[in-house]
Structure formats: C-alpha cells, structure tokens
Amino acid sequence: MAMTLLVHHRKLDKWLQPGGHCDPGETALEAALRETWEETGVSASALSPNRLFDIDIHRIPARADAPAHLHYDARYILVAEPGITATSHESHAVEWVSLEEALRRNPEQSIARMVAKAKALMDDNS
C-alpha cells in the first residue's frame, strides 16, 4: 500500500505535505529534502531528482506582516521507509497515512490532485 507523510500544520490547522521555503543558494529539491528532515525527522531521497512531480499554486491571505499573495509549492516524490517520525515546532503531529486517508484528512483540491497524480503514477508503473 502506498503511504504518504503528512504534518498537521500548527498555524494553518491542516494536514499538509512537508515543505517550506528555499534557503539562499539552495535548489527546490534541496529545500524539499531539508524541510522533510526538519519537519518530520525522516531522511528521504528523490525518486526522480531532475523531475518535478507537481507545482501547487495557492493564495495566501493577507496578514499583518505580509499582503495577500500567491504561493508556489514545487513538489517532488521523495522516497523513505515508513517508521519513526519527529514533530517540529511547526506542527502538532506527523503521520504516515494511506493516500485515501490523506484525502480524508485534507480534501482540498491541492491534496486531491497530489493523491490522484500519485495513484496514476503507481498505475503506470504496475
């Protein structure tokens, strides 16, 4: 069964994939690997290092310190063995879940598209 790693984001109160911003001089893939480690304690590797899996574009509402803007998530498929995780200061929980459970926990279009693409990729490889 295919599993995915989700974090329950503290500020947004939502289950999301690990992620964050690139540090200076860092590629999007390097940031994805670093953020996954920092947010979950899971060491992962990229399935296809030279290929994006998805780009998610979503609106971030205005806050006191920033105007409303679009946020771009560059998504890669990272591979890791399900096992022990660690919760960071940014999240309430970290869990390995099935793709179906990921969709139940967050039915938003962003996660639904990620789950559908992952299932299609698995079907193509079987």
C-alpha positions as CSV (number, residue, x, y, z in Angstrom):
1,M,0.0,0.0,0.0
2,A,1.3,3.4,-0.9
3,M,1.8,5.7,2.0
4,T,2.4,9.5,2.3
5,L,3.9,11.5,5.1
6,L,1.7,14.4,6.4
7,V,2.2,17.0,9.0
8,H,-0.6,18.7,11.0
9,H,0.5,22.3,10.5
10,R,0.3,24.3,13.7
11,K,-0.6,27.7,12.2
12,L,-2.9,26.5,9.5
13,D,-4.5,23.7,11.5
14,K,-4.4,21.5,8.4
15,W,-2.8,18.2,7.3
16,L,-0.3,19.0,4.6
17,Q,2.8,17.5,2.9
18,P,6.1,18.7,4.5
19,G,7.6,21.7,2.9
20,G,8.9,25.2,3.2
21,H,11.0,27.9,1.6
22,C,14.3,27.6,-0.1
23,D,17.3,28.9,1.8
24,P,19.8,31.2,-0.1
25,G,21.7,29.1,-2.7
26,E,19.5,26.1,-2.2
27,T,17.7,24.3,-5.1
28,A,14.0,23.5,-4.7
29,L,14.9,19.8,-4.3
30,E,17.5,20.5,-1.7
31,A,14.9,22.5,0.2
32,A,12.3,19.7,-0.1
33,L,14.8,17.2,1.4
34,R,15.9,19.6,4.2
35,E,12.4,20.6,5.1
36,T,11.2,17.0,5.2
37,W,14.0,16.2,7.6
38,E,13.4,19.3,9.7
39,E,9.7,18.9,9.9
40,T,9.4,15.1,10.3
41,G,12.8,13.6,11.3
42,V,12.6,11.4,8.1
43,S,15.6,11.1,5.8
44,A,14.4,10.8,2.3
45,S,15.7,10.7,-1.3
46,A,14.2,11.9,-4.5
47,L,12.6,9.3,-6.8
48,S,13.4,11.4,-9.8
49,P,15.8,14.2,-8.8
50,N,15.5,16.0,-12.2
51,R,11.7,15.9,-12.4
52,L,9.1,17.9,-10.6
53,F,6.1,15.8,-9.6
54,D,3.7,18.8,-9.3
55,I,3.5,22.5,-8.8
56,D,0.8,23.7,-6.5
57,I,-0.2,27.4,-6.7
58,H,-2.4,28.7,-3.9
59,R,-3.4,32.0,-2.5
60,I,-2.1,33.1,0.9
61,P,-4.4,35.6,2.6
62,A,-3.1,38.9,3.9
63,R,-1.6,39.0,7.3
64,A,-0.3,41.9,9.5
65,D,3.3,41.4,8.2
66,A,2.5,40.5,4.5
67,P,0.0,41.3,1.8
68,A,-2.1,38.6,0.1
69,H,0.0,36.7,-2.5
70,L,0.3,33.5,-4.5
71,H,2.5,30.7,-3.0
72,Y,4.1,28.2,-5.3
73,D,4.9,24.7,-4.0
74,A,7.4,22.7,-6.1
75,R,6.6,19.1,-5.2
76,Y,8.9,16.1,-5.7
77,I,8.2,12.5,-4.9
78,L,10.5,11.6,-2.0
79,V,11.1,8.0,-1.0
80,A,11.6,6.9,2.6
81,E,10.9,3.9,4.8
82,P,7.8,4.5,7.0
83,G,8.9,4.5,10.6
84,I,9.8,6.8,13.4
85,T,8.9,10.5,12.9
86,A,9.6,13.6,15.0
87,T,7.3,16.6,15.4
88,S,8.8,20.0,14.9
89,H,7.7,23.3,16.4
90,E,5.8,24.0,13.2
91,S,3.4,21.1,13.6
92,H,1.1,19.3,16.0
93,A,1.7,15.8,14.6
94,V,3.5,13.9,11.9
95,E,2.0,10.7,10.5
96,W,2.4,8.1,7.7
97,V,-1.0,7.6,6.1
98,S,-2.5,5.9,3.1
99,L,-3.3,8.1,0.1
100,E,-7.0,7.6,0.8
101,E,-6.5,8.8,4.5
102,A,-4.5,11.8,3.2
103,L,-7.6,12.8,1.2
104,R,-9.9,12.3,4.1
105,R,-7.7,14.4,6.4
106,N,-7.5,17.2,3.8
107,P,-10.0,17.1,0.9
108,E,-8.8,20.4,-0.6
109,Q,-8.0,20.4,-4.3
110,S,-4.3,20.7,-3.7
111,I,-4.1,17.4,-1.8
112,A,-6.8,15.7,-4.1
113,R,-4.6,16.5,-7.2
114,M,-1.5,15.2,-5.4
115,V,-3.3,11.9,-4.5
116,A,-4.7,11.5,-8.0
117,K,-1.4,12.0,-9.6
118,A,0.3,9.6,-7.2
119,K,-2.3,6.9,-7.9
120,A,-1.9,7.4,-11.7
121,L,1.9,7.2,-11.4
122,M,1.5,3.9,-9.5
123,D,-0.9,2.5,-12.1
124,D,1.5,3.5,-14.9
125,N,4.3,1.6,-13.1
126,S,2.4,-1.6,-12.4
